[in-house]
Amino acid sequence: MPIALIKIIEGRSAEKKRKLIESVSRAMAESLEMPIDGVRVLLDEYPADRWGRGGRLVSDSPGKTGTEPPSAEVIEATAKLLAN
């Protein structure tokens, strides 16, 4: 039973988290050639004042909330990494 551990900044909607879990689960099941029911995904959410990016707290970054959706490229690359 493979388990994906994903750490994200809090603030995303339940629908976005559902889509993330679905896409990661599907990618893992396909690449491991196994039933999707055997895949587990755990999301850890952190507040922006406990997350650093570029040497700064995300909460200190002007105009950034930390909840911007990842680009399609980031989603695809993450799914590929998790599938390996």
C-alpha positions, 0 to 999 in steps of 0.5 A: 500500500503506497502512501503519498505524504503532501505538505501544503500551506493551509487555505485551499478549498476542500474541492482543490484538496479533493482534486489533488488527492484524486490526481495523485492517487490516479498517477500512483495507481497507474504507474504502479499498475495497482488498484487506486483503492490501495493508494493512500494520500495524507495532506499536512497543512501549515499556516503561512507563518510556518512556511518558508520560501526563498529565505522568507516566511510566506506570510511576509511575502508582499501580495502572496498568501501562499494559497496560489494554485500550483501551475500545471507544470508543478502538478505534473512534475509532482505526480511524476515524482510521486509515481517513481 
